Amino acid sequence: MRLKTSLSKEAKHKELVSCVGWTSADELYSCSDDHQILKWNLLTGETSLVVKLSDDIYPIDLHWFPKNIGNRKQTQAEMFVLTSSDGKFHLISKLGRLEKSVEAHSGAVLAGRWNYEGTALVTVAEDGYVKIWSKSGMLRSTLAQNSSPVYSVAWGPDSEKILYPVGRQLIIKPLQPSSKALQWKAHDGIILSVDWNSVNDIILSAGEDCKYKVWDSYGRLLFNSTPHEYPITSISWAPDGELFAVGSFHTLRLCDKTGWSYALEKPNTGGIFSIAWSVDGTQIAGACGNGHVIFAHVVEQHWEWKNFEVTLTKRRAMQVRNVINDAVDLLDFRDRVIKATLNYGHLVVSTSLQCYLFSTKNWNTPLIFDLKEGTVSLILQSERHFLLVDGGSFFLYSYEGRLLSSPKVPGMRTDTLNERNVSLSNDTIAVKDKADEKSVYLFDALSGKPLGDGKPFLHKMEILQIALDQGGSVNERKMAFIDKNRDLYITPVRKYGKEQKSVKIGSMVHTLAWNDMSNILCGLQEYRILVWYYPSVVYVDKDLLSKTILEKEGSEFSKTPQIVSFVGNRVTVRRSDGSLVHTNISPYPAILHGYVSFSKWDDAVRLCRFVKEQPLWSCLAAMAIANKEMTTAQVAYAAVGQIDKVQYISSIIDLPSKESRLAHIHMFSGNLQDAEAVLLQAGLTYQAIQLNIDSYNWERALELAVRHKTHVDTVLAYRKKYLDDFNKKETNKRFLQYAEGVEVDWEKITAKIEMELLKEKERVSGTLSSTTLRSSVSTHY
């Protein structure tokens, strides 16, 4: 990836250019010390004068009113704030009309920024004050007063905090008066520029010590650059939070979000005092000290999938290379490429007006359709369809270009979405709620309707990353997520008459990815890679979880690596220095998943016998129990040496009715409530009571016996035997109450139990005669 820069032959401004700002993907405004505001049209290459400011106004900073908010007035959206050296800020319309000038500070106003909702404006100045204003220019509050000038300012992602530098310190100040500010020493020189991204919640800072640094929102250093030749005067995030740009004297640098540099340009610009990204994140504009405005386009982006490599060679052209036969295809587009993804045998490309769908089997005839708004900020692919986030809406399309659904997420700011907080599978869409970081909205992919009762999935603390598995059926769909404690959880997506159960399967995990075809999960810890061959084992037999995890030493990944892809049996990881590292896992778990999905149990057993690995046998054991394939489960548990469970499975197989077998399979997995519900629904009341007795769930056993008016004496008898075995006395009031009026006779109880079992067997065989019914022992208190 690199920057393709362009400068006009002659400077359009006569003096230093202080600030720039994009109105659209192809239109830019620039302000200069020559008191002129110019409009740049990149499609036609024309530059025109918008307004000539009065001679006492020297502009310093410019910021457009946000356009991504709902129910806005068009006139308000077509307006920008301009700060100047006379202590004022000015609200100016797109046509150049001065709507309002406000006496804001006693020194030059060095920066002004609208919040993301467009409801407030923050200004900072030479007098050290940080002030909050309404969108109409009325003073709301003075947030801070400092003894030194404040050169830059940025809003937090939730618009509830302000980031600003004072000297060498960075300060995060909440808007609530009683809240405590976070402050730390960030640089060895005065900090000149800061930015805070709303998507990834990461902070940038740059200053006179000639360094730029990357921080998290708690003030922890993530990256520290080597010193440059000159002070760094500007730094700015791309809208999607994947890249940022750094400006200095004769220097423009493009960096990854982790800090390392993609490209370094040395244009003849003088100092670059301001950097602005276009709305689509493909272009940069810089305000230069020699009167120029520099434009740079991000090119040579790279996508890989299996044996295909796709490279963006120009703004409107791509090159596709098949590494197997070295075949090369060139793809040309009518408009500028904004976003692209390559996965599942399809290349999806969005330009400023259209979406192109290419199949890896045929690069010559793409399917093309027009976009709703042409501001695509995210593309996600699954095996059967793909999701576009275009403007403020979600659109799910098939690979034939047919619109399938458009889910509605209440109050969602689509500009904050990325691959960590949106996930797509063949049947489900998951979207993390930015307003409430603990909740995730789940939608049916084909209908676009919320799943279940429409309420979002709720976790006990903030969620950092979500991911849906890609294989299996709709009913088995699972979502994995990492929370703020870096704990890894897995949860079913669909609810069936009970609450969703989130189960913790890992800790200190900072990135994760599902396999593209099989339900195998990969995660990274510090210097270790973990692979969960069958994460759903926690819902079947938790004892097998540790036996189905592969742990590999990953010191070659260095600190804070990120998983780029998990395709086939290869995991691709990007290190903190930007290099890609590939690691392979065993191909056999994916083959096993394939056999199980097609119910080829004999083939699955033969595979495990051939490989002779404990993790594979453990996976097969859990898969067999989950699919109620008890014979295979016996073989697999015997192979891993769990003889007690082999005996229990044998006893399950010998049970007379399928309801009893199903209930005991639920019991095997620790789901007592499900087991009881199955038996009660089948009319096997005694078996449900006995299930609770065997689990020492005494109060529930007595409750069922009383409610169904049967086997109260059985419960009391087993309770007394249990207490006698441990030399204890009865203290439960309910048991004492019923013990007074019920006689315990073990002979009668044994006869009743035998009759219950006989009734179940005869019911199954269909030979329950009227004679047997008449001679059955009546159950009573």
Helices and strands as residue ranges (DSSP letters): E 2-6, E 17-24, E 27-32, E 36-41, E 46-52, E 59-64, H 74-77, E 79-84, E 88-93, E 98-103, E 109-114, E 120-125, E 129-134, E 139-145, E 154-155, E 161-166, E 169-174, E 182-185, E 191-196, E 202-207, E 212-216, E 221-224, E 234-237, E 243-248, E 251-256, E 261-265, E 272-277, E 283-288, E 293-299, E 302-305, E 308-314, E 317-322, E 327-332, E 337-343, E 346-351, E 354-359, E 362-370, E 376-381, E 385-390, E 393-398, E 403-405, G 414-416, E 422-424, E 428-432, E 439-444, E 457-458, E 463-468, G 474-476, E 478-483, E 488-492, E 503-506, E 511-514, E 521-525, E 528-532, G 535-539, G 542-548, E 549-553, G 555-557, E 562-567, E 570-574, E 580-584, H 588-597, H 601-611, H 614-626, H 630-639, H 643-653, H 658-668, H 672-681, H 685-694, H 698-708, H 712-725, H 733-741, H 746-765, H 770-775
